[in-house]
Amino acid sequence: MNAMSDKKNQNEEYLQNAIDILNQVATNPSTPKNIRKNIQDLANDLKTQEHSMSVRASNVISLLDDITQDPNVPSYVRVTLWQAVSTLENIRE
């Protein structure tokens, strides 16, 4: 295997991990409803093939950053979203 496909596989793994984290938050009944909806939308954004993986990752990182700044977001949700951000930050093309 060449370095290119290794990197792509690694990026896909990071992307899937981030989607899994976001889905956990989105399906957790203790997450506020409006936040669940936003997080589900972001997970779906990561799945679309419309943009490159790194563009999708940076868009979602930016939106997650906005969400974590919201004082109404419970701290356990914020910490979990930071995990998703740090996973997405590993994606490089």
N, C-alpha and C positions, 0 to 999 in steps of 0.2 A: 504494500500500500504506500502511496506517496503522501507527502506532507499535506498536500492540499485536501485530500479526502479525509485524512486524520483530523484536520482542523474543522472541516465541515461536520464530521461526525461528532466532534466534541461540542461544537456550537449547537447542533441539534439536541444534544443531551442537556446542555445548559438551558436551552429554550424549553424543552419538555419539563425540566425540573421547575422552572419558573412558572410554567402553566399549571403544574400540579400544585404548587404553593398557592397560587392565586385561586385555583378551584377550591382548595381547602377553606380559604377565607370566604369565598363566595357561597359555599354550601353550609357554612357554620351558622346555625340559627341564632347564635348570640352576637353575630356581626350585625350592626344596624342595617336595615333593609336598603336604604339608599346607597350605602357603601357596597353592599353585596352586588347590587345591580352594576355599579361602576366597575367593580373588580371583574365581574363576569364579562363585561364588555371589553376590558383590557385583555383578558385571557383570550377572547375571540380575536382581538386585533393581532395578537401574537401568532395566531394560527393562519391568518390570511396570507396568501402568497403575493399580494399586491406589491409589496416593497421587499427589498433585501432584508435578510435576517437582522443585520446590524441596525438598519434604519428602524425596523419594527421595535427592536430592543430599546433603542434610544428614545423613541416616541413614548413607549410605555414607561420607561424610567422617569421621564419628565412628568408624566401624568401621575405616577405613583408618588413622586416627590410632592406634588401638589396635595394629594390625598393625605399623605402623612403629616402635612403641615396643619391640617384641619383639627382644631381643638376638640371637635366632637368625636373623633376617631378614638376608640378605646386603645389603651396602651398595648395590649396583647396583639391587637390587629396591626398596629403601627410596627411593632417588632417583626411580625411575620412578613409584612410588606417590605421591610428593609432587607429581609432575607432574599426575597424575590429580586429586589433591586441589585443586591450584590451578586446574585447568580447571573442576572442579565448583563451586568457590567463585564463579565468574562467573555462575552460574545464579541469576537473580532473577525473581520473578513479581510 
